Amino acid sequence: MAASTHTVTNQAPPLVGYDVFAADRALVEAVERHLDPALLDEARAELSGLGHSAGSAQVQEWGALANENPPKLRTHDRWGNRIDEVEFHPSWHRLLGKGVSAGLTAAWSRPGGHVRRAAGFVIWTQAEAGNGCPLSMTHAAVPALRTDPALAAEWEPRLTSMVYDQGMRPAAQKAGALFGMGMTEKQGGSDVRANTTAARPLAEDGTYELTGHKWFCSAPMSDGFLVLAQAASATDRGAPTCFLVPRVLEDGTRNVFRVQRLKDKLGNRSNASSEVEFDGTWARRVGDEGRGVRTIIEMVAATRLDCVLGSASLMRQAVAQAIHHCTYREAFGGKLVDKPLMRNVLADLALESEAATTLALRLAAAYDDGSEQERAFLRLAVPVAKYWVTKRCTPVAAEALECLGGNGYVEEFGLARLLRESPLNSIWEGAGNVQALDVLRALQREPQALNAYLQEVGRARGADHRLDGAIKGLLTELADLEGIEGRARRVVERLALVLQGALLVRYAPPEVADAFCASRLGGDWGTAFGTLPHSLDLATVVERARPVA
């Protein structure tokens, strides 16, 4: 019998049993804005169904269980045979299977596929971010494989399949396949031109055997992998070649793919990241020898966009949890959400989340468009967004956690898991300096990329004087190339904020655009969340971001 003193009061109910899609006004409006009207009804129904799943008690339990029971490496079977298998909790397979069946690897084969997939990715990874890695790798492998029409014809139908077919069998015998990626090595990190993995040509044209290692290999349970290695016949040792490594060969034997260990990571615990060794590993060349970076660059760009989407997803869930808690929690004579100071904090967080979502979906729409102008825009906008949005994720998650007080620091409430996950997307696919330097390369070598960016932000000119001032300041910054590398982060930050401001001025409600421009562009802001000008309509901003369970 419970003690008479143990009466639970003033606790917010769990945020469960709701439509994650419909409750996110910024995401719904972005989908409606960027999709062909003929596709909208179908897309809304599809995304709402996924949203109900992501918000259900069952799927939230899957996410918790997948994190509490991380993958295990089985190097040998009980008889001593080398098997190199990764064992996952059943909840992981349920999450990943649902993501595949929802089309999160099928963007390339569907009309409006990138916008629909981007919205689905934001929805589904709010339930559990870890399964986003194999979904992302599989999706992003398609443009790299398309450099070889024969390989694309063989593998693309498997990768874009909406059937999750787990198990170690030849890919030709499966209804769907997943891809991983192995780029970095312990001596080089992001400098893939320093890779030492060697590729020796075999008798069959286009086939090789690989010898070497990968310090980070994503999703080692996948059916195939794209990796970089130095071809022995290449004249330039600093020009790696791209290869496809199948996990199981056509005759059913297992390729040499020795998983040395799984990484013990800060977050992303449900997902397996590994170190692998190649020793006579069979591979097929993708693209030309010595052109591996060029071959794989579109895959990298696609995964970088997924880092933006993943961070937008984490921010949205963190903000939703914070506002939900403050809507129910009472303190000092009233609801927390109605307290002016807490409202300022929540509105500030909501602005960051909406700006991230709006930018991410705009990039996805550019992929669907596919025009030369939009490709040029993506060349600059993707690394800009990847740099900025992923960096904003951790402070948002930390502040949202603080809104729950001590509860936020307790695992059962979910914010601790979000906080551990939050730095990841800033590190994967090139950390901050790599993105900043990539932006400089685009600015210096591809003037059409800057022109496309300026045309995009120019569409909002004249609508807000603070945005106009920020554009003018950005142009002044870009006109001075002296010491540009040392101030690259400053330049990229300005590019990101101006682009987000321009999009919000065009598309968001006036209260949201006004608050963003006043704080992020007009300088009327402190150095922590909750320092917005008090004269703004912050209640409307918070209400817009409130998840309706």
Disulfide bonds with the S-S distance in Angstrom:
none
